Amino acid sequence: MNHRVLGSSGLVVSPICLGSMTFGSPVSETDSIRLVHEAIDLGINFIDTANSYEGYDRVVGSAGGVAEEILGKALHDRRDRVVLTTKVGAPLGSGPQDCGLSATHILRELDASLRRLNTDFVDVYFIHWPDRMTPLETTMQALTQVVRQGKARYVAVSNHSAAQLCEFLWLADRSGGPRIAASQIPFSLMHREFQNDLEFCGRHQIGITAYQSLQGGLLTGKYRRGQPPPSDSRAAEKPGWISAEFNDALFDRLEAFEALASELGVPPAQYAMAWTLAQPAMTSLVVGAKRIEQVQDAISASEVTIPDEHFDSVNKIYPPPWKQGDPIRP
């Protein structure tokens, strides 16, 4: 694997980041720990988690912490071999202080995450979601505190637009707070809502760590027209995590995309990940896996080169969002 630099942080990370959202359920603790160890042995040095992750058992407001506890056990003798991230902000209970980006919640939850992860610090601390109830200045003060205390080396955001990133950059410059080093967004060739934000992130050295690059398995080739979903697929196990309607229009596009992968002689999943890794500012793909073979496939995808002419072909199948034209320099 050709490792990449994560934004302005200077951290060198693998282009595949091991995600942990399914740790605990459907991936047992034992299998999760084995998966972490095998991924590290394959050269993965980037691991993503969140204080709310607890596998398929997750509901909004439940306690979370399961994935962090498992990672704490998996990394007890391997912590120095990985760049470790976690997140804050998602609801972890029904109380008024159990969610959001107030200093009270951030400081309390980071300490809880560190205990579960069995570490003194996280390399990158992500704001999981925007919080419209808390002023950015308040959040920035808390993030400045955790960086100065050494509990987080760098800070980052997840599910934020370029406009929101711009506010954070401006506030960091004004206040002397930590600069946003990375942005984690849902992104695939099938769902490209953040496409026009990538150029902004590239200009400002914000590394992108994309999740859902396989769109819940839709881009793996496992779903076939007129056939029920495979029993071990996301659509069968957790249908609420699939955001598409299974109809002819969906399969028309999937089959056209799969034909492009066939031209290169690579599996559809590898093609989809390789296309995503080729996008501007893209540093790493967060890949949730149940088996080590899926991690191996992702690593293979990082070595696939998409021909220039295929980018136009993908745009015809899955058009990018509208972008303002340039009448001065067409």
Secondary structure, 3 states (H helix, E strand, C coil): CCCEECCCCCCEECCEEEECCCECCCECHHHHHHHHHHHHHCCCCEEECCCCCCHHHCCCCCCCCHHHHHHHHHCCCCHHHCEEEEEECCCCCCCCCCCCCCHHHHHHHHHHHHHHHCCCCEEEEEECCCCCCCCHHHHHHHHHHHHHCCCEEEEEEECCCHHHHHHHHHHHHHHCCCCEEEEEEECCCCCCCCCCHHHHHHHCCCEEEEECCCHHHHHHCCCCCCCCCCCCCHHHHCHHHCCCCCCHHHHHHHHHHHHHHHHHCCCHHHHHHHHHHCCCCEEEEEEECCCHHHHHHHHHHCCCCCCHHHHHHHHHHCCCCCCCCCCCCC
